[in-house]
Amino acid sequence: MGSASDKIHKVRGNLKSFAWIAAWILVAGAAFAADSATVQPALKNVTLTGYTRSNTTQNLASEVSGKVLHVHYDVGGAIGKAPFLEVDPVFIDFQIEQTQWNLEKLRVARERNASRAAYLEKEFRRIDRLHADHVATQSNWDAATEELAQARLALQATDVELKAVSVQLEELKERRRRYRLPAPEGWIVVHRQVEPGEIIAAGTPLGQVADFTRLVVPLFVSGPELDALREPERLNVTVAGRPTQARINWVNPEFDERTRKWGVELALLDYRGGEAMGGLLTELTFEVATEGLMVPRTAVVQRYDNPFVVLQSDGRRVPVVVLGETADHVLIADHALLKPGMALRQGASPPAK
């Protein structure tokens, strides 16, 4: 047995060791408290690809039948001031000319009837004065009254016929305009199904034009992807490798049961990357919420191939299952003890127990 002095020295040594260990724990705890990280909802990068197409297309069909005289544009041509095509208007031109002559004939007839009505009105006034003075007989007064009434009716009938023929002429002129098939100026011809000299029927498809002044991109997205796309007002996309911006043009509320996705159309904004045309590869990369949690790489402790994280609040170790990694974060599986916003320790690993 040692002396009392040796026992005292031994106790003092143990106390010093315990004090050093306690101090190390306090310092390490302070270091971990000062350098903490938080659990974040899991996100993953999603890249959607699609191809541009024209904003609007329009089928062209003639409202009249006849022989095609001219087709002013070919496929790829931009519509200008001239119409897409012209139909031979020779027969309707004859009808218009004949109606114009009928209208002129009625104008002459109206002048004649107006002149006769004016003369008979003057004659009636003369006979009416004589009748009042008991010079003209009643039969003369009745005859003058009847002739004036008939002249006025003839003038009125001519006015009605003039209006009817004028409407007929306007109708023919409107039909004549249908012999020139227009298309929106600036649009591009994408299909042409007619040649000069062909006989066409009314309603027959003759071509198609498209509006490439605005390009759109159809996509199919899932629910989380749609939520992510709706957050920003403008989306950063690349079109044929060139960066540009887009916005959601519309969302089709009809749900596709087979793909479990919704149809979305993006409208490109101020695309200046070259010739505007369909089929340009468009890519859109963004982050989407996914299953699991994200924690900083520095908060994951690798201990004998059994990774874990340490809670900042009480120092508990929580084992994690790593699902993936990024440059700065680790994707882990959901855990009952880990919630978004919780603080984790990071930096040096705590001492093994």
Backbone torsions as a table, in degrees:
resi	resn	phi	psi	omega
1	MET	NA	138.0	180.0
2	GLY	-79.5	169.7	179.2
3	SER	-76.3	168.2	178.6
4	ALA	-61.8	-33.6	179.9
5	SER	-65.5	-40.9	179.5
6	ASP	-64.2	-39.7	179.8
7	LYS	-63.4	-39.5	-179.2
8	ILE	-64.6	-43.0	179.0
9	HIS	-63.3	-37.9	-179.8
10	LYS	-65.9	-43.0	178.7
11	VAL	-63.0	-43.0	179.0
12	ARG	-61.6	-37.3	178.6
13	GLY	-64.7	-42.9	179.0
14	ASN	-64.0	-39.2	178.6
15	LEU	-63.1	-39.7	178.0
16	LYS	-63.2	-40.4	179.3
17	SER	-64.3	-45.3	179.2
18	PHE	-62.7	-38.7	179.8
19	ALA	-66.0	-38.9	179.4
20	TRP	-66.8	-41.7	179.2
21	ILE	-64.8	-43.1	179.2
22	ALA	-62.7	-40.7	178.9
23	ALA	-64.6	-40.4	179.5
24	TRP	-63.0	-41.2	179.7
25	ILE	-64.1	-42.7	180.0
26	LEU	-63.9	-42.4	179.9
27	VAL	-65.9	-44.6	-179.7
28	ALA	-63.7	-41.6	178.7
29	GLY	-62.6	-40.3	178.3
30	ALA	-65.0	-38.3	179.5
31	ALA	-64.8	-43.8	179.6
32	PHE	-66.3	-36.4	179.5
33	ALA	-65.8	-36.6	-179.2
34	ALA	-74.6	-22.8	-175.2
35	ASP	-123.4	82.8	-175.7
36	SER	-117.4	165.4	178.2
37	ALA	-133.6	168.0	-178.0
38	THR	-121.4	151.8	173.9
39	VAL	-77.6	135.9	-177.5
40	GLN	-124.9	153.7	174.1
41	PRO	-60.9	146.6	-177.1
42	ALA	-75.3	135.4	176.3
43	LEU	-128.1	149.9	175.0
44	LYS	-135.8	149.3	177.5
45	ASN	-80.4	129.5	178.2
46	VAL	-120.8	133.7	176.4
47	THR	-116.9	118.0	176.3
48	LEU	-100.9	140.2	178.8
49	THR	-123.6	143.3	176.8
50	GLY	-154.4	-177.9	-178.2
51	TYR	-130.4	139.9	-177.9
52	THR	-68.1	154.1	171.3
53	ARG	-149.6	171.6	-177.9
54	SER	-69.6	153.5	-179.4
55	ASN	-66.4	-41.0	-176.5
56	THR	-146.7	144.6	173.0
57	THR	-121.9	153.6	-178.8
58	GLN	-140.3	126.6	175.6
59	ASN	-81.7	141.8	-178.6
60	LEU	-108.9	129.2	177.2
61	ALA	-146.5	142.8	-178.7
62	SER	-82.0	145.7	176.1
63	GLU	-88.5	-7.7	-177.8
64	VAL	-128.0	160.3	175.7
65	SER	-99.0	158.3	176.9
66	GLY	151.6	-170.3	-178.6
67	LYS	-94.9	132.1	-179.1
68	VAL	-77.1	122.8	177.7
69	LEU	-88.1	-48.4	-175.2
70	HIS	-138.9	141.8	167.4
71	VAL	-120.6	113.0	-168.2
72	HIS	-86.5	-11.5	-175.6
73	TYR	-137.0	147.5	175.0
74	ASP	-109.8	177.1	179.5
75	VAL	-60.3	132.1	-178.3
76	GLY	92.5	-10.0	-179.5
77	GLY	-81.2	144.9	178.1
78	ALA	-89.8	134.6	-179.4
79	ILE	-69.3	130.4	177.9
80	GLY	-112.9	-142.8	-179.0
81	LYS	-73.2	-33.3	-177.9
82	ALA	-71.5	152.0	177.0
83	PRO	-71.1	168.9	178.4
84	PHE	-63.6	-45.7	176.9
85	LEU	-151.7	168.5	177.8
86	GLU	-130.8	134.9	177.9
87	VAL	-100.7	143.7	-179.1
88	ASP	-58.3	119.3	-175.3
89	PRO	-102.8	21.0	-170.1
90	VAL	-59.3	-42.4	-176.3
91	PHE	-71.3	-40.6	179.0
92	ILE	-71.4	-27.9	175.1
93	ASP	-64.8	-38.7	175.7
94	PHE	-61.8	-41.8	180.0
95	GLN	-64.9	-40.0	178.8
96	ILE	-64.3	-42.9	-179.7
97	GLU	-64.2	-43.7	179.6
98	GLN	-63.2	-40.6	179.3
99	THR	-66.3	-37.3	177.1
100	GLN	-63.0	-39.8	177.1
101	TRP	-67.3	-37.7	176.6
102	ASN	-63.1	-37.9	178.8
103	LEU	-66.0	-40.8	177.9
104	GLU	-65.4	-39.0	178.0
105	LYS	-62.0	-40.1	179.3
106	LEU	-69.2	-33.3	177.4
107	ARG	-64.2	-41.0	177.8
108	VAL	-64.3	-42.2	179.4
109	ALA	-63.6	-36.5	179.4
110	ARG	-66.1	-42.2	178.4
111	GLU	-61.2	-40.6	179.1
112	ARG	-64.1	-46.6	-179.2
113	ASN	-66.2	-37.2	178.3
114	ALA	-65.3	-40.6	178.9
115	SER	-64.4	-43.0	-179.9
116	ARG	-65.6	-40.6	179.3
117	ALA	-63.5	-39.0	178.9
118	ALA	-65.9	-42.0	179.2
119	TYR	-64.7	-45.4	-178.2
120	LEU	-67.7	-30.7	176.4
121	GLU	-66.8	-40.0	176.4
122	LYS	-65.5	-40.5	179.8
123	GLU	-66.0	-38.2	179.3
124	PHE	-64.3	-40.9	179.8
125	ARG	-62.7	-38.9	178.9
126	ARG	-65.2	-47.1	-179.8
127	ILE	-66.9	-34.0	179.6
128	ASP	-64.8	-38.4	177.2
129	ARG	-66.7	-41.3	178.7
130	LEU	-65.6	-37.7	179.4
131	HIS	-65.9	-36.1	178.3
132	ALA	-67.0	-30.6	178.7
133	ASP	-89.1	7.2	179.1
134	HIS	63.8	31.7	176.0
135	VAL	-97.8	-45.3	177.9
136	ALA	-87.5	144.2	-179.3
137	THR	-77.3	165.7	179.3
138	GLN	-65.0	-35.7	180.0
139	SER	-66.0	-37.7	176.8
140	ASN	-64.3	-40.5	179.5
141	TRP	-66.3	-41.8	178.1
142	ASP	-63.4	-41.1	-180.0
143	ALA	-64.8	-42.9	179.4
144	ALA	-64.3	-39.2	178.5
145	THR	-63.4	-43.5	-179.2
146	GLU	-66.8	-42.8	179.9
147	GLU	-62.8	-40.2	178.1
148	LEU	-65.1	-40.8	179.2
149	ALA	-63.9	-42.3	179.3
150	GLN	-65.9	-38.4	178.5
151	ALA	-65.0	-40.8	178.2
152	ARG	-66.4	-39.3	177.5
153	LEU	-64.6	-39.7	178.4
154	ALA	-63.7	-40.1	177.4
155	LEU	-64.9	-41.6	178.5
156	GLN	-64.7	-41.2	178.4
157	ALA	-63.3	-38.2	178.1
158	THR	-65.6	-39.2	177.4
159	ASP	-62.4	-41.8	178.8
160	VAL	-63.8	-44.0	179.9
161	GLU	-65.6	-36.7	176.2
162	LEU	-60.2	-44.0	179.2
163	LYS	-65.2	-40.3	179.9
164	ALA	-63.8	-44.7	-179.5
165	VAL	-69.6	-32.6	176.8
166	SER	-64.6	-41.5	176.7
167	VAL	-64.3	-40.2	178.5
168	GLN	-61.9	-39.6	178.1
169	LEU	-65.5	-41.7	178.0
170	GLU	-63.4	-37.9	177.4
171	GLU	-63.0	-43.7	179.2
172	LEU	-64.2	-39.8	178.6
173	LYS	-65.7	-37.8	177.2
174	GLU	-66.2	-41.5	175.4
175	ARG	-63.4	-35.8	178.7
176	ARG	-62.2	-35.6	177.4
177	ARG	-66.7	-25.6	178.4
178	ARG	-70.3	-11.4	177.7
179	TYR	-78.5	-4.7	172.0
180	ARG	-114.1	110.4	-176.2
181	LEU	-86.1	109.5	-177.4
182	PRO	-85.4	169.1	173.2
183	ALA	-148.5	153.1	-178.4
184	PRO	-58.9	130.5	-177.9
185	GLU	-65.6	136.7	-179.7
186	GLY	92.8	-16.2	177.8
187	TRP	-74.8	161.7	-174.9
188	ILE	-110.3	138.6	176.8
189	VAL	-76.7	122.6	179.7
190	VAL	-111.2	-19.8	174.8
191	HIS	-141.7	142.1	175.5
192	ARG	-137.9	123.7	-175.1
193	GLN	-125.1	30.7	-178.5
194	VAL	-149.8	150.2	178.0
195	GLU	-131.2	153.8	177.3
196	PRO	-58.0	140.8	-179.7
197	GLY	96.3	-14.3	179.8
198	GLU	-74.3	149.8	173.0
199	ILE	-96.3	120.5	-176.4
200	ILE	-112.2	154.5	175.6
201	ALA	-106.0	153.8	179.3
202	ALA	-61.8	134.6	178.3
203	GLY	88.5	-4.4	-179.8
204	THR	-74.1	129.1	177.4
205	PRO	-61.5	129.2	-176.9
206	LEU	-115.9	-15.3	-179.0
207	GLY	172.2	-177.6	179.8
208	GLN	-147.6	137.4	176.4
209	VAL	-121.1	155.8	-176.6
210	ALA	-136.7	148.7	179.3
211	ASP	-96.1	104.7	178.8
212	PHE	-100.8	10.1	175.5
213	THR	-68.7	-23.4	173.4
214	ARG	-130.6	127.3	-179.8
215	LEU	-99.8	144.0	176.4
216	VAL	-127.7	158.7	-178.3
217	VAL	-131.2	113.5	176.5
218	PRO	-80.5	138.5	179.2
219	LEU	-137.5	162.6	172.8
220	PHE	-124.8	124.7	-171.7
221	VAL	-130.2	156.8	175.3
222	SER	-85.7	176.7	-179.9
223	GLY	-59.5	-52.9	178.5
224	PRO	-61.3	-37.0	178.7
225	GLU	-65.5	-39.6	178.6
226	LEU	-64.4	-41.2	177.8
227	ASP	-61.4	-41.0	-179.8
228	ALA	-67.7	-36.3	-179.8
229	LEU	-70.0	-29.3	-176.9
230	ARG	-78.4	-14.6	-175.8
231	GLU	-67.1	-56.5	-178.2
232	PRO	-82.1	153.5	176.3
233	GLU	-73.0	-35.2	179.5
234	ARG	-125.3	143.4	-178.7
235	LEU	-112.0	137.5	176.6
236	ASN	-87.3	121.0	-179.4
237	VAL	-131.5	165.9	172.2
238	THR	-119.6	133.1	179.4
239	VAL	-119.2	115.9	-176.4
240	ALA	52.8	38.0	178.2
241	GLY	84.2	-4.2	-178.7
242	ARG	-104.7	133.3	-178.5
243	PRO	-72.8	141.8	173.8
244	THR	-156.8	-175.2	-178.4
245	GLN	-123.4	158.6	-178.5
246	ALA	-147.5	167.7	174.4
247	ARG	-140.7	163.0	177.8
248	ILE	-73.4	123.1	178.9
249	ASN	-84.4	-46.8	174.7
250	TRP	-161.2	160.5	175.6
251	VAL	-123.7	124.8	178.7
252	ASN	-78.7	116.3	-178.4
253	PRO	-70.8	-11.0	178.6
254	GLU	-71.0	127.0	-176.6
255	PHE	-93.9	131.8	177.7
256	ASP	-86.3	110.4	-177.0
257	GLU	-66.0	-29.2	-176.6
258	ARG	-74.6	-48.2	-178.6
259	THR	-92.5	-13.8	-176.5
260	ARG	57.5	44.2	-179.4
261	LYS	-137.5	167.3	176.9
262	TRP	-113.4	148.6	175.8
263	GLY	-83.3	132.2	179.9
264	VAL	-130.3	142.6	175.5
265	GLU	-120.0	125.1	175.6
266	LEU	-96.8	139.4	174.5
267	ALA	-107.3	123.5	178.7
268	LEU	-72.7	142.3	-178.3
269	LEU	-109.8	120.8	175.2
270	ASP	52.8	52.1	178.4
271	TYR	-72.9	121.6	-179.3
272	ARG	-128.9	27.3	-174.2
273	GLY	-86.4	8.3	-177.9
274	GLY	138.4	-158.3	-178.4
275	GLU	-67.0	130.1	178.3
276	ALA	-77.0	118.3	-177.3
277	MET	-156.0	164.7	177.8
278	GLY	-79.0	159.1	175.8
279	GLY	86.0	9.4	177.6
280	LEU	-79.3	128.2	-178.7
281	LEU	-64.7	125.3	-179.9
282	THR	-120.6	129.7	-179.4
283	GLU	-123.3	140.6	-179.0
284	LEU	-134.8	117.8	-179.3
285	THR	-114.3	130.9	-179.3
286	PHE	-155.7	168.9	-178.9
287	GLU	-95.8	140.2	-178.5
288	VAL	-130.5	139.3	176.2
289	ALA	-64.5	138.9	-179.4
290	THR	-138.7	176.4	-179.9
291	GLU	-71.4	145.7	179.5
292	GLY	105.5	-171.0	-178.8
293	LEU	-134.8	156.8	176.9
294	MET	-112.9	131.7	175.3
295	VAL	-131.4	150.7	177.2
296	PRO	-60.7	147.4	179.7
297	ARG	-59.4	-34.6	-176.9
298	THR	-71.9	-12.0	179.4
299	ALA	-90.6	-8.8	-179.2
300	VAL	-94.1	123.7	-179.4
301	VAL	-102.5	122.9	176.8
302	GLN	-91.2	110.7	-178.3
303	ARG	-125.8	101.4	179.1
304	TYR	56.4	45.5	178.5
305	ASP	62.2	17.6	175.7
306	ASN	-119.0	84.1	-174.3
307	PRO	-66.2	148.7	177.2
308	PHE	-151.9	167.0	173.0
309	VAL	-123.7	161.2	-176.7
310	VAL	-117.5	126.2	178.9
311	LEU	-70.5	134.8	179.6
312	GLN	-68.5	-31.1	-173.2
313	SER	-69.3	-46.7	-175.4
314	ASP	-131.1	3.5	176.6
315	GLY	77.2	9.8	179.6
316	ARG	-70.2	142.4	174.7
317	ARG	-87.9	133.5	179.2
318	VAL	-120.9	112.7	178.6
319	PRO	-66.5	143.9	-177.6
320	VAL	-129.2	156.3	175.1
321	VAL	-111.9	115.7	-176.9
322	VAL	-79.6	124.8	179.3
323	LEU	-102.3	-24.2	-178.3
324	GLY	-178.2	171.3	-177.5
325	GLU	-140.6	150.0	169.6
326	THR	-120.5	-168.8	-178.2
327	ALA	-64.8	-36.5	-174.9
328	ASP	-119.7	-13.8	-173.6
329	HIS	-129.9	164.1	177.7
330	VAL	-122.9	132.3	176.3
331	LEU	-90.0	122.4	-178.2
332	ILE	-122.3	161.6	178.3
333	ALA	-73.5	157.0	177.4
334	ASP	-59.8	145.9	178.6
335	HIS	-139.7	142.6	-176.3
336	ALA	-62.3	-29.5	-177.4
337	LEU	-87.8	-8.1	-175.9
338	LEU	-112.8	128.3	178.3
339	LYS	-131.5	149.4	176.6
340	PRO	-55.6	133.9	-179.7
341	GLY	98.0	-13.6	179.7
342	MET	-70.6	143.8	-179.1
343	ALA	-86.9	139.2	177.2
344	LEU	-123.5	152.2	173.7
345	ARG	-80.3	147.0	175.6
346	GLN	-140.9	167.0	-177.7
347	GLY	107.0	-139.3	-178.0
348	ALA	-68.1	147.1	-178.9
349	SER	-73.3	145.5	175.3
350	PRO	-69.2	158.7	-178.0
351	PRO	-64.7	145.3	178.7
352	ALA	-67.8	142.8	178.8
353	LYS	-83.5	NA	NA
